[in-house]
Structure formats: structure tokens, C-alpha cells
Amino acid sequence: MKTLAKSISLLLLAVLPLVVSAQERQFPRRDEIANVESNGDMVLEVFNHPENGENNYYLSVGHLGMGDDVVQVLFDPVCELFIPLGNTLLEARESLEKMKELYKADPGTVTEMPGCLSFGVPDGNWETVKVTYRKVLLSRQLLMSLERQGYIRATVVTRSDLGSLIFSMKIYQKLHPGE
């Protein structure tokens, strides 16, 4: 019995420094402003990622599928696509309103915007995201895609989800007028 107690004590002493050092690390800060859950698996989110004392607002359009123009399979459940929105809440909301204007374009209209595919928060590796407006049955969608190694990585943002996100941001702004 004494050897079991000694073994457990030694194990705890060996593991304790690892646990303490893990507590000291600073993980990137991501302050959620508003989010909308879509189709049960994709989450649209606006968040603030402050750096060097300056606010940076981003839109996360979730995880991207991998495939071609027709079929997309969720392949990477770790990385998210981030779109920069601005440095103030007002700029962020205006950027989302401009994005919502794309739903009034002709189907097939393609625009480009900067985006970053990374884990957790944007890592500064910006690339061009193609945004294609399309009408599928009764739904209006923006297809956000990146081309990598001959494959298309893409996700879809519906008009109703983007509208709900903008509405949530308006409520957040009224509750936090100083931001």
C-alpha cells in the first residue's frame, strides 16, 4: 500500500510543473459580440480581437468544406475563415451592411475581399476570398471560397443569417454604447 501511495505522489509531483506552466501561457483573446447558428453546424460570429491596445473586429464564417463548385465536404473542422470588418463597432456593422447589399446583385456576381483561414483568431496570412452571389431554390446565398491546390474551400452564408447577425449587432451596440 505504501508503494502505491509513493507512486501516486511521485506522479503528481512530476505532472504538477506541467499543469502550472500551462496556466501561465496567454491564449489569444477573442471577445464575442454576436453570433448566429445556421443549419445546426455552422456558426456566423462577429468578435473583437484586440491587439496592441486597438480593437479589431472580424466576421467568422465558420469552417470551410473542400471540393468543387457543386459538392463540398467538411474536411477541416479546426480552421475558420475570418473576414476583417474594421476597428470600431460602427465600422464592423457598416461592413456587414455592405456585404448584405451583395444579395441585391445579379446571380453569379463575383466580388473579392480579404480573408484569413486559420485556427482560433486571424494569424495575419491574408488571401483573396471570392464571394459569389447565387440563388438556390428559395434561398439567397453568398458562396465564400478560397482556391487551394486545385480544390475549392468554401462555405455559404444565407441572407437571413447575415440579417440576424446584423440585428444582433445593433442590439449589442445599444447595450454597450461606449464601445
C-alpha positions in Angstrom: 0.0 0.0 0.0 2.9 2.3 0.8 4.4 1.8 -2.6 1.1 2.7 -4.3 0.9 6.0 -2.3 4.5 6.8 -3.1 3.9 6.1 -6.8 0.9 8.4 -6.9 2.8 11.1 -5.0 5.7 10.9 -7.4 3.3 11.0 -10.4 1.6 14.1 -9.0 4.9 15.8 -8.4 6.0 15.1 -12.0 2.8 16.4 -13.5 2.3 19.5 -11.4 5.0 21.6 -13.1 3.4 20.9 -16.5 0.0 22.0 -15.2 1.4 25.2 -13.7 3.3 26.1 -16.9 0.2 25.6 -18.9 -1.6 28.1 -16.7 1.0 30.8 -17.4 0.5 30.8 -21.2 -1.6 33.6 -22.7 -4.0 32.4 -25.4 -5.3 34.9 -28.0 -8.3 36.9 -26.7 -11.5 36.6 -28.7 -14.4 38.7 -27.4 -17.7 37.6 -29.0 -20.1 40.4 -30.0 -22.8 38.5 -31.8 -23.4 35.1 -33.3 -26.0 33.1 -35.3 -26.2 29.4 -35.6 -27.0 28.2 -39.0 -28.2 24.7 -40.0 -27.1 23.4 -36.6 -23.4 23.1 -37.6 -22.2 26.4 -38.9 -21.8 29.5 -36.7 -21.5 33.0 -38.0 -19.8 35.2 -35.4 -18.6 38.7 -35.0 -15.9 39.1 -32.5 -13.3 41.6 -31.3 -9.6 40.5 -31.2 -7.7 43.4 -29.5 -4.1 43.8 -30.4 -1.7 46.4 -29.1 -4.5 48.3 -27.4 -6.5 48.6 -30.6 -9.8 46.8 -31.3 -10.1 44.6 -34.4 -13.5 43.3 -35.4 -13.8 40.2 -37.5 -16.5 38.0 -39.0 -16.0 34.3 -38.7 -18.0 32.4 -41.3 -17.1 29.1 -39.8 -15.3 26.0 -41.1 -14.8 25.5 -44.9 -15.7 22.5 -46.9 -13.4 21.0 -49.5 -14.4 20.0 -53.0 -15.5 21.7 -56.3 -18.2 24.1 -57.4 -21.0 21.6 -56.7 -20.0 19.3 -53.8 -18.4 20.4 -50.6 -17.4 18.0 -47.8 -16.5 19.3 -44.4 -12.8 18.3 -44.2 -11.1 20.7 -41.8 -13.1 21.1 -38.5 -10.3 23.2 -37.0 -9.6 26.2 -39.2 -12.1 29.0 -39.7 -12.4 31.7 -42.3 -12.1 35.3 -40.9 -13.1 38.5 -42.7 -11.9 41.8 -41.3 -14.7 44.3 -40.5 -12.9 47.3 -39.0 -11.6 48.8 -35.8 -14.9 50.1 -34.3 -18.4 48.6 -33.8 -19.8 51.1 -36.3 -17.3 50.2 -39.0 -18.0 46.5 -38.4 -21.7 46.9 -38.7 -21.3 49.1 -41.9 -19.1 46.4 -43.4 -21.8 43.8 -42.7 -24.4 46.1 -44.3 -22.2 46.4 -47.4 -21.9 42.7 -47.5 -25.7 42.4 -47.2 -26.0 44.7 -50.3 -24.4 41.9 -52.3 -27.7 40.0 -52.1 -29.3 42.6 -54.4 -26.8 41.8 -57.2 -27.5 39.6 -60.2 -27.0 35.9 -59.5 -23.4 34.8 -60.4 -21.9 38.2 -59.5 -18.4 37.7 -58.0 -16.6 40.1 -55.7 -13.4 39.7 -53.8 -12.4 40.6 -50.2 -9.5 39.8 -47.9 -9.8 36.8 -45.6 -7.7 34.6 -43.4 -8.0 30.8 -42.9 -6.5 29.9 -39.5 -7.2 28.4 -36.1 -8.8 30.5 -33.3 -8.0 34.0 -34.4 -6.7 35.6 -37.7 -2.9 35.0 -38.0 -2.1 37.7 -40.5 -1.8 35.5 -43.6 -4.4 37.3 -45.7 -5.6 36.0 -49.0 -8.3 36.8 -51.5 -11.7 35.3 -50.8 -14.1 35.1 -53.8 -17.7 36.0 -52.8 -20.3 34.7 -55.3 -23.9 35.6 -55.1 -26.3 32.8 -56.0 -30.0 31.9 -55.7 -30.7 28.3 -54.9 -34.4 27.4 -54.8 -35.9 30.0 -52.4 -32.6 30.8 -50.7 -30.2 33.7 -51.4 -26.6 32.8 -50.6 -23.1 34.2 -50.7 -20.6 31.5 -51.5 -17.3 32.4 -49.9 -14.5 30.4 -51.4 -10.7 30.0 -51.5 -8.8 28.1 -54.1 -6.0 25.9 -52.8 -4.0 23.2 -54.5 -6.7 22.6 -57.2 -9.5 22.4 -54.7 -12.1 24.9 -53.7 -12.6 25.5 -50.0 -16.0 27.1 -49.4 -18.9 27.9 -47.2 -22.3 29.5 -47.7 -23.8 32.5 -45.9 -27.6 32.9 -46.3 -29.3 36.3 -46.4 -31.4 35.5 -43.3 -28.4 34.5 -41.2 -26.5 37.7 -42.1 -29.6 39.8 -41.4 -29.9 38.1 -38.0 -26.3 38.8 -37.2 -26.6 42.5 -38.1 -29.7 42.7 -35.9 -27.8 41.1 -33.0 -25.0 43.6 -33.5 -27.5 46.5 -33.3 -28.8 45.2 -30.0 -25.2 44.8 -28.7 -24.4 48.4 -29.7 -27.5 49.7 -27.8 -26.4 47.7 -24.7 -22.8 48.9 -25.0 -22.9 52.4 -26.3 -19.3 53.3 -25.2 -17.6 50.7 -27.4 
